[in-house]
Amino acid sequence: MEQLAARLRAAGCVFAEDEAALLIAHEPDAVAREALVARRIAGEPLETVLGWVLFGGLRLAVAPGVFVPRRRTELVARLAIDALPQDGTLVDLCCGVGAIAAAVAHARPDATVIAADFDPRAVAVAQRNLAPYGATALVSDMDSNISVPIDVITACPPYVPTGEIPFMPSEARDHEPRTALDGGPDGTDLQAAVFAAAARRLSPGGVAIVETSHAQAERTAQRAVEAGLNPTVAQDEALGATVIVAARA
Ligand SMILES: C[S@@+](CC[C@H](N)C(=O)[O-])C[C@H]1O[C@@H](n2cnc3c(N)ncnc32)[C@H](O)[C@@H]1O
């Protein structure tokens, strides 16, 4: 254990002891484990090496080449769980592995939860994560062919400004798809697309709950106004999370 932790520390892993313990628990056989350790030392995110991530108390599948859900996105899920009316319908756009949708479907078995992403690799993992909760995932862009009335749209779309991508940690820059990160010149292009879809698709009184950064919150809110929605800002300092909740009149 100490030897493995030392190797991980030398490779730049900040929580080397914790990671060593997780890798040993995941693969007790030292010879078989070596391939996993080599991937981690080469810079692959721990979560894709292990094949799972904790999100909202759930253990969800992740896979190489697909965005790893971040803890801060739990705020979107929490706000959605509170916003959904009884027996309501939620659509999670840009769903990745379906973390938001899974957390909502787990907490609100009365709800209909549908997730969508244009990346078939992400949708394949999302389908595995959502099946235990009776929710579904489909391959689609923002204009998904979902014909039911929608009460809540959630999204953590790509929102990194294009010019900041070279400065992201290598784990994201080199191991997550650019299409999961790049939000356009000021980071808000995909957020604007979510709000435009929400303005078309939400039932009257419905809300779009969209993750952003603290620095971009004002611009993201402006994008919601441009789409004809009424935005407010929600934050969770402990998670480092900022979310725009944009209501349709
Ligand atoms: C930042 S990741 C977030 C994934 C997930 N919501 C989460 O929090 O783990 C953004 C996701 O948006 C998807 N995406 C990007 N552009 C899209 C588009 N135009 N239509 C649908 N999905 C898109 C990417 O494939 C990626 O899975």
The ligand as an ORCA input file, in Angstrom:
! r2SCAN-3c Opt
* xyz 0 1
  C     -19.876     18.893    -19.247
  S     -20.492     17.349    -19.873
  C     -21.732     17.064    -18.619
  C     -22.341     15.711    -18.618
  C     -23.343     15.489    -17.479
  N     -24.428     16.446    -17.513
  C     -22.638     15.537    -16.132
  O     -22.817     16.504    -15.388
  O     -21.873     14.605    -15.841
  C     -21.410     17.946    -21.250
  C     -22.116     16.892    -22.097
  O     -22.822     17.598    -23.133
  C     -22.820     16.809    -24.299
  N     -23.094     17.724    -25.443
  C     -22.292     18.693    -25.925
  N     -22.898     19.350    -26.928
  C     -24.136     18.769    -27.085
  C     -25.233     19.010    -27.964
  N     -25.197     19.973    -28.894
  N     -26.342     18.247    -27.835
  C     -26.380     17.248    -26.894
  N     -25.353     16.970    -26.029
  C     -24.255     17.733    -26.125
  C     -21.460     16.152    -24.325
  O     -21.465     14.984    -25.107
  C     -21.231     15.890    -22.821
  O     -21.633     14.583    -22.478
*
